[in-house]
């Protein structure tokens, strides 16, 4: 599985609080705002491979599992 994306983001968000006046008192009719700017590039690779083997000798049965997991990400 491969996942790749580019992000170039600029947005205004609330701070989840009221704005403050010059005396640091909350102004309940205004909300505090913040500006967020983000530029990032993601590359993610995942690989899974498994092999199951069943074998029997006399009255004993065995199961062998061999596998490999790879997870790689770059930001």
VMD Tcl script that builds the backbone (N, CA, C; Angstrom):
set m [mol new atoms 225]
animate dup $m
set s [atomselect $m all]
$s set {name element resname resid chain x y z} {
  {N N UNK 1 A 0.851 -1.166 0.000}
  {CA C UNK 1 A 0.000 0.000 0.000}
  {C C UNK 1 A 0.900 1.233 0.000}
  {N N UNK 2 A 0.604 2.175 -0.829}
  {CA C UNK 2 A 1.375 3.412 -0.924}
  {C C UNK 2 A 0.432 4.589 -0.767}
  {N N UNK 3 A 0.889 5.582 -0.024}
  {CA C UNK 3 A 0.095 6.785 0.181}
  {C C UNK 3 A 1.034 7.985 0.099}
  {N N UNK 4 A 0.662 8.972 -0.701}
  {CA C UNK 4 A 1.469 10.168 -0.895}
  {C C UNK 4 A 0.544 11.371 -0.957}
  {N N UNK 5 A 0.923 12.452 -0.279}
  {CA C UNK 5 A 0.177 13.683 -0.444}
  {C C UNK 5 A 1.033 14.899 -0.146}
  {N N UNK 6 A 0.639 15.996 -0.763}
  {CA C UNK 6 A 1.256 17.300 -0.563}
  {C C UNK 6 A 0.211 18.202 0.078}
  {N N UNK 7 A 0.643 19.021 1.008}
  {CA C UNK 7 A -0.293 19.904 1.693}
  {C C UNK 7 A 0.279 21.318 1.681}
  {N N UNK 8 A -0.509 22.263 1.213}
  {CA C UNK 8 A -0.165 23.678 1.234}
  {C C UNK 8 A -1.403 24.392 1.766}
  {N N UNK 9 A -1.407 24.690 3.053}
  {CA C UNK 9 A -2.619 25.106 3.748}
  {C C UNK 9 A -2.410 26.448 4.434}
  {N N UNK 10 A -3.410 27.315 4.312}
  {CA C UNK 10 A -3.472 28.559 5.075}
  {C C UNK 10 A -4.916 28.723 5.518}
  {N N UNK 11 A -5.127 28.893 6.824}
  {CA C UNK 11 A -6.493 29.020 7.303}
  {C C UNK 11 A -6.541 29.837 8.592}
  {N N UNK 12 A -7.716 30.378 8.857}
  {CA C UNK 12 A -7.990 31.061 10.117}
  {C C UNK 12 A -8.842 30.133 10.976}
  {N N UNK 13 A -8.475 30.016 12.242}
  {CA C UNK 13 A -9.215 29.175 13.179}
  {C C UNK 13 A -9.480 29.958 14.453}
  {N N UNK 14 A -10.519 29.558 15.160}
  {CA C UNK 14 A -10.752 30.160 16.474}
  {C C UNK 14 A -9.802 29.540 17.489}
  {N N UNK 15 A -9.540 30.258 18.553}
  {CA C UNK 15 A -8.707 29.734 19.639}
  {C C UNK 15 A -9.570 29.085 20.713}
  {N N UNK 16 A -10.880 29.008 20.460}
  {CA C UNK 16 A -11.849 28.478 21.432}
  {C C UNK 16 A -11.854 29.292 22.720}
  {N N UNK 17 A -11.637 30.595 22.565}
  {CA C UNK 17 A -11.678 31.512 23.710}
  {C C UNK 17 A -12.155 32.872 23.204}
  {N N UNK 18 A -12.619 33.698 24.141}
  {CA C UNK 18 A -13.033 35.048 23.776}
  {C C UNK 18 A -11.803 35.910 23.513}
  {N N UNK 19 A -11.987 36.922 22.670}
  {CA C UNK 19 A -10.929 37.907 22.451}
  {C C UNK 19 A -10.734 38.697 23.747}
  {N N UNK 20 A -9.584 39.355 23.869}
  {CA C UNK 20 A -9.258 40.139 25.062}
  {C C UNK 20 A -9.134 41.615 24.698}
  {N N UNK 21 A -9.546 42.476 25.615}
  {CA C UNK 21 A -9.364 43.907 25.385}
  {C C UNK 21 A -7.992 44.346 25.881}
  {N N UNK 22 A -7.730 45.635 25.841}
  {CA C UNK 22 A -6.418 46.161 26.202}
  {C C UNK 22 A -6.057 45.898 27.673}
  {N N UNK 23 A -7.067 45.704 28.525}
  {CA C UNK 23 A -6.846 45.403 29.946}
  {C C UNK 23 A -6.880 43.906 30.236}
  {N N UNK 24 A -6.870 43.105 29.180}
  {CA C UNK 24 A -6.890 41.643 29.274}
  {C C UNK 24 A -8.203 41.086 29.820}
  {N N UNK 25 A -9.287 41.821 29.651}
  {CA C UNK 25 A -10.611 41.328 30.032}
  {C C UNK 25 A -11.258 40.668 28.813}
  {N N UNK 26 A -12.010 39.583 29.008}
  {CA C UNK 26 A -12.644 38.928 27.849}
  {C C UNK 26 A -13.746 39.799 27.256}
  {N N UNK 27 A -13.789 39.820 25.920}
  {CA C UNK 27 A -14.852 40.509 25.182}
  {C C UNK 27 A -15.763 39.412 24.654}
  {N N UNK 28 A -16.928 39.238 25.302}
  {CA C UNK 28 A -17.783 38.082 25.012}
  {C C UNK 28 A -18.476 38.147 23.654}
  {N N UNK 29 A -18.389 39.276 22.962}
  {CA C UNK 29 A -18.993 39.369 21.633}
  {C C UNK 29 A -17.980 39.083 20.517}
  {N N UNK 30 A -16.712 38.824 20.884}
  {CA C UNK 30 A -15.670 38.537 19.901}
  {C C UNK 30 A -14.923 37.263 20.284}
  {N N UNK 31 A -14.502 36.523 19.276}
  {CA C UNK 31 A -13.702 35.324 19.546}
  {C C UNK 31 A -12.258 35.581 19.152}
  {N N UNK 32 A -11.343 34.940 19.870}
  {CA C UNK 32 A -9.929 35.011 19.505}
  {C C UNK 32 A -9.681 34.166 18.273}
  {N N UNK 33 A -8.813 34.650 17.394}
  {CA C UNK 33 A -8.527 33.942 16.157}
  {C C UNK 33 A -7.028 33.675 16.049}
  {N N UNK 34 A -6.692 32.671 15.263}
  {CA C UNK 34 A -5.293 32.362 14.971}
  {C C UNK 34 A -5.155 32.019 13.496}
  {N N UNK 35 A -3.976 32.232 12.962}
  {CA C UNK 35 A -3.674 31.915 11.571}
  {C C UNK 35 A -2.763 30.700 11.545}
  {N N UNK 36 A -3.115 29.704 10.734}
  {CA C UNK 36 A -2.327 28.480 10.615}
  {C C UNK 36 A -1.849 28.359 9.172}
  {N N UNK 37 A -0.557 28.148 9.020}
  {CA C UNK 37 A 0.017 27.920 7.698}
  {C C UNK 37 A 0.841 26.641 7.766}
  {N N UNK 38 A 0.599 25.734 6.841}
  {CA C UNK 38 A 1.273 24.436 6.879}
  {C C UNK 38 A 1.633 24.008 5.460}
  {N N UNK 39 A 2.877 23.639 5.277}
  {CA C UNK 39 A 3.340 23.066 4.018}
  {C C UNK 39 A 4.090 21.791 4.367}
  {N N UNK 40 A 3.595 20.665 3.890}
  {CA C UNK 40 A 4.253 19.394 4.175}
  {C C UNK 40 A 4.035 18.396 3.050}
  {N N UNK 41 A 4.879 17.400 3.045}
  {CA C UNK 41 A 4.925 16.387 1.996}
  {C C UNK 41 A 5.076 15.032 2.695}
  {N N UNK 42 A 4.154 14.123 2.469}
  {CA C UNK 42 A 4.171 12.798 3.111}
  {C C UNK 42 A 4.330 11.705 2.065}
  {N N UNK 43 A 5.159 10.704 2.386}
  {CA C UNK 43 A 5.285 9.485 1.584}
  {C C UNK 43 A 5.247 8.301 2.551}
  {N N UNK 44 A 4.283 7.425 2.365}
  {CA C UNK 44 A 4.107 6.281 3.259}
  {C C UNK 44 A 4.033 5.006 2.427}
  {N N UNK 45 A 4.820 4.007 2.833}
  {CA C UNK 45 A 4.818 2.695 2.171}
  {C C UNK 45 A 4.588 1.612 3.218}
  {N N UNK 46 A 3.704 0.667 2.908}
  {CA C UNK 46 A 3.441 -0.489 3.766}
  {C C UNK 46 A 3.452 -1.750 2.913}
  {N N UNK 47 A 4.065 -2.794 3.463}
  {CA C UNK 47 A 4.142 -4.076 2.755}
  {C C UNK 47 A 3.998 -5.196 3.781}
  {N N UNK 48 A 3.152 -6.188 3.489}
  {CA C UNK 48 A 2.950 -7.354 4.345}
  {C C UNK 48 A 2.973 -8.600 3.479}
  {N N UNK 49 A 3.735 -9.597 3.910}
  {CA C UNK 49 A 3.779 -10.875 3.198}
  {C C UNK 49 A 3.861 -12.008 4.218}
  {N N UNK 50 A 3.003 -13.013 4.078}
  {CA C UNK 50 A 2.963 -14.151 4.997}
  {C C UNK 50 A 2.819 -15.443 4.205}
  {N N UNK 51 A 3.492 -16.472 4.689}
  {CA C UNK 51 A 3.385 -17.804 4.102}
  {C C UNK 51 A 3.074 -18.794 5.214}
  {N N UNK 52 A 2.076 -19.636 4.990}
  {CA C UNK 52 A 1.684 -20.679 5.942}
  {C C UNK 52 A 2.063 -22.041 5.377}
  {N N UNK 53 A 2.681 -22.841 6.214}
  {CA C UNK 53 A 3.034 -24.198 5.821}
  {C C UNK 53 A 2.481 -25.169 6.856}
  {N N UNK 54 A 1.751 -26.170 6.402}
  {CA C UNK 54 A 1.243 -27.238 7.267}
  {C C UNK 54 A 1.966 -28.524 6.887}
  {N N UNK 55 A 2.508 -29.195 7.873}
  {CA C UNK 55 A 3.129 -30.487 7.599}
  {C C UNK 55 A 2.886 -31.424 8.776}
  {N N UNK 56 A 2.962 -32.702 8.456}
  {CA C UNK 56 A 2.630 -33.730 9.438}
  {C C UNK 56 A 3.669 -34.834 9.363}
  {N N UNK 57 A 4.092 -35.258 10.533}
  {CA C UNK 57 A 5.013 -36.387 10.619}
  {C C UNK 57 A 4.478 -37.318 11.689}
  {N N UNK 58 A 4.221 -38.534 11.298}
  {CA C UNK 58 A 3.596 -39.527 12.189}
  {C C UNK 58 A 2.280 -38.957 12.720}
  {N N UNK 59 A 2.115 -38.892 14.038}
  {CA C UNK 59 A 0.866 -38.393 14.634}
  {C C UNK 59 A 0.972 -36.926 15.064}
  {N N UNK 60 A 2.011 -36.230 14.643}
  {CA C UNK 60 A 2.215 -34.832 15.055}
  {C C UNK 60 A 2.014 -33.930 13.841}
  {N N UNK 61 A 1.120 -32.957 14.005}
  {CA C UNK 61 A 0.914 -31.974 12.931}
  {C C UNK 61 A 1.553 -30.652 13.359}
  {N N UNK 62 A 2.128 -29.995 12.398}
  {CA C UNK 62 A 2.821 -28.730 12.654}
  {C C UNK 62 A 2.352 -27.671 11.675}
  {N N UNK 63 A 2.417 -26.443 12.128}
  {CA C UNK 63 A 2.100 -25.290 11.278}
  {C C UNK 63 A 3.251 -24.312 11.414}
  {N N UNK 64 A 3.772 -23.867 10.283}
  {CA C UNK 64 A 4.870 -22.917 10.267}
  {C C UNK 64 A 4.388 -21.641 9.573}
  {N N UNK 65 A 4.580 -20.503 10.223}
  {CA C UNK 65 A 4.210 -19.206 9.669}
  {C C UNK 65 A 5.480 -18.378 9.512}
  {N N UNK 66 A 5.721 -17.915 8.301}
  {CA C UNK 66 A 6.854 -17.056 8.009}
  {C C UNK 66 A 6.291 -15.786 7.385}
  {N N UNK 67 A 6.711 -14.637 7.903}
  {CA C UNK 67 A 6.163 -13.399 7.376}
  {C C UNK 67 A 7.095 -12.225 7.526}
  {N N UNK 68 A 6.698 -11.123 6.877}
  {CA C UNK 68 A 7.488 -9.912 6.917}
  {C C UNK 68 A 6.550 -8.709 6.853}
  {N N UNK 69 A 6.781 -7.739 7.710}
  {CA C UNK 69 A 6.026 -6.481 7.713}
  {C C UNK 69 A 7.014 -5.331 7.508}
  {N N UNK 70 A 6.653 -4.421 6.633}
  {CA C UNK 70 A 7.481 -3.232 6.404}
  {C C UNK 70 A 6.570 -2.014 6.468}
  {N N UNK 71 A 6.965 -1.042 7.243}
  {CA C UNK 71 A 6.267 0.230 7.307}
  {C C UNK 71 A 7.300 1.334 7.241}
  {N N UNK 72 A 7.187 2.188 6.265}
  {CA C UNK 72 A 8.142 3.262 6.072}
  {C C UNK 72 A 7.395 4.547 5.802}
  {N N UNK 73 A 7.753 5.628 6.512}
  {CA C UNK 73 A 7.126 6.919 6.237}
  {C C UNK 73 A 8.173 8.019 6.283}
  {N N UNK 74 A 7.949 8.996 5.454}
  {CA C UNK 74 A 8.853 10.128 5.342}
  {C C UNK 74 A 8.009 11.400 5.300}
  {N N UNK 75 A 8.355 12.336 6.161}
  {CA C UNK 75 A 7.613 13.594 6.216}
  {C C UNK 75 A 8.545 14.728 5.888}
}
mol reanalyze $m
mol bondsrecalc $m
mol representation Tube
mol addrep $m
